[in-house]
Amino acid sequence: MTRTLDHILLLAGTSEARQLAKSIAQRFAAVRLTVSFAGVVKDLPDLGVPTRVGGFGGVDGLVSYLQEEGVDLIIDATHPFAAQMSRHAVDAAGQTDTHLIRLERPIWHEVDGDTWQHVASTTAAAEALPEKSRAFLSVGRKEIDKFTNRDDCFALVRMIEPPERPLPDHWHLVLERPSKSVDAERHLLKHHKITHLVTKNSGGASSYAKIEAARQLEVPLLMIKRPALPDANTAASTAEVLKFIEQFVDCRD
Ligand code: NAP
């Protein structure tokens, strides 16, 4: 038996990370796995595997963690907009000769019936919103402050945890995960008379329903481009990540 992998650090925060945690624990049971959450969302899933919560303390902190815990593979399955963590992972892996693979969901592409305006950042999206529009801001908690100066607009704001600072009084806050139901998303857009949807190009199936709903209702969309990330090994799916792990672990034992 050849095994050259002792400890996998899985950087989490996405549904793919949760799937990977379960699959790795099942398929590579002899390899130590630690799943790491930022701790932004309080209600963490019980994955039945060892978990740590909270930042590492920048690149230096991550380097120390990798060395002290004998990590030999980092799987970066953070959200495509969690760019700082992904950059730190590349830096720390480089400094410690740790293997790294980043799961990069394919981006969403415009299809017939979509009206998208591509914007470079959340700040650009806030500036591009037409005056007095009624926006559905599906941008997460961290970025919402970039929009609050646009109180000439109405905004329906959806996020998982409450915002740090209060939103304008006439805005409507929904504390929920994105719905997978196109009907539910269409209802929400219609109910709040939404004229513009603002979203990050997160990719993946779990938050695509709102885009389909906007297409059906002919609601234009401001699509925020992904941040650039340094080069790394990448995989487009959880299956590809599992295949990458196989090269280190002989599963015939
Ligand atoms: P970020 O800006 O890239 O990271 C900020 C800091 O949070 C990092 O420098 C790191 O702190 C810590 N951190 C992030 N992910 C971590 C992880 N998995 N384990 C341990 N520490 C982590 O990330 P973010 O945009 O704040 O996102 C935070 C988490 O929410 C991520 O895990 C991400 O997958 C998830 N998420 C983000 C978005 C989004 O749109 N940004 C959407 C859905 C889910 P130190 O420097 O101290 O190590």
Residues whose N, C-alpha, C, O or C-beta is under 5 A from the ligand:
A	BS01	NAP	L11 A12 G13 T14 S36 F37 A38 V40 G54 G55 F56 G57 G58 A77 T78 H79 F81 A82 A83 Q84 M85 S86 V139 G140
